Amino acid sequence: MSMTHEIYERGQVVIPKYVRDLLGWRQGTAVSFVVEGERVVLQKAESTAHELSQLAAELGIKEKEIDSIVHDHARYAKRFSLPK
C-alpha cells in the first residue's frame, strides 16, 4: 500500500485514519522513526527500556553500566529538584 502526503510547515505529517485504524494506533500511541538510507520507517515504539537495551548493545555498554547511569541521574535529579 502506498499513500502520498505533504509535510506541513512545522514538519508535521498526518497518518491517515485508515492506516491508524488498520494498525490499531490511537491518540497517545508512541511511534519511532527509523532512518534506513533515504527511507524513513514509522513504527510503533517499543518500550523505552527495550530501546535503551538495544542502543546499549549497539554501543557495547553493559547493563550494569546502564543501571549505574540511571541511578546517578536519579540521585542528581533529586538533589537539584529536576524531572527524572
C-alpha positions in Angstrom: 0.0 0.0 0.0 1.3 3.5 -0.8 -0.1 6.9 0.0 1.4 10.4 -0.5 1.0 13.3 1.9 2.8 16.6 2.2 4.9 17.7 5.1 3.3 20.8 6.8 5.1 24.0 7.8 6.1 22.7 11.2 7.3 19.4 9.9 4.1 17.6 10.7 2.7 14.7 8.7 -0.8 13.2 9.1 -1.1 9.5 9.4 -4.3 8.7 7.5 -7.2 7.4 9.7 -7.4 4.3 7.6 -3.8 3.4 8.4 -4.2 4.3 12.1 -7.3 2.1 12.3 -5.6 -0.8 10.4 -2.7 -0.7 12.9 -4.8 0.0 16.0 -2.9 3.2 16.7 -4.8 5.7 18.8 -4.1 9.1 20.2 -1.1 8.8 22.5 0.4 5.9 20.7 4.2 6.3 20.8 6.0 5.9 17.4 9.6 5.8 16.4 11.3 6.8 13.2 13.9 4.5 11.8 16.2 6.0 9.1 17.3 3.5 6.5 19.4 5.3 3.9 16.9 7.6 2.1 13.9 5.8 3.7 12.2 6.5 7.0 10.2 3.7 8.6 7.5 4.8 11.1 6.7 2.1 13.6 5.0 1.7 17.0 7.7 2.4 19.5 8.9 -0.3 21.8 9.3 0.4 25.5 12.0 2.9 26.4 13.8 0.2 28.4 13.9 -2.1 25.4 15.1 0.7 23.1 17.8 1.6 25.7 18.9 -2.0 25.9 19.2 -2.2 22.1 21.2 1.0 22.0 23.4 -0.1 24.7 24.1 -3.4 22.9 24.9 -1.5 19.7 27.4 0.7 21.7 28.8 -2.1 23.6 27.6 -0.8 27.0 26.9 -3.4 29.7 23.6 -3.5 31.5 25.4 -2.9 34.8 26.8 0.3 33.5 23.3 1.5 32.4 21.9 0.8 35.9 24.7 2.9 37.3 24.0 5.8 34.9 20.2 5.7 35.7 21.0 5.6 39.5 23.3 8.5 39.2 20.8 10.5 37.2 18.0 9.8 39.7 20.3 11.0 42.5 21.3 14.1 40.6 17.7 14.9 39.7 16.6 14.5 43.3 19.4 16.7 44.6 18.6 19.5 42.2 14.8 19.0 42.0 14.9 18.1 38.3 12.4 15.9 36.5 13.5 12.3 36.5 
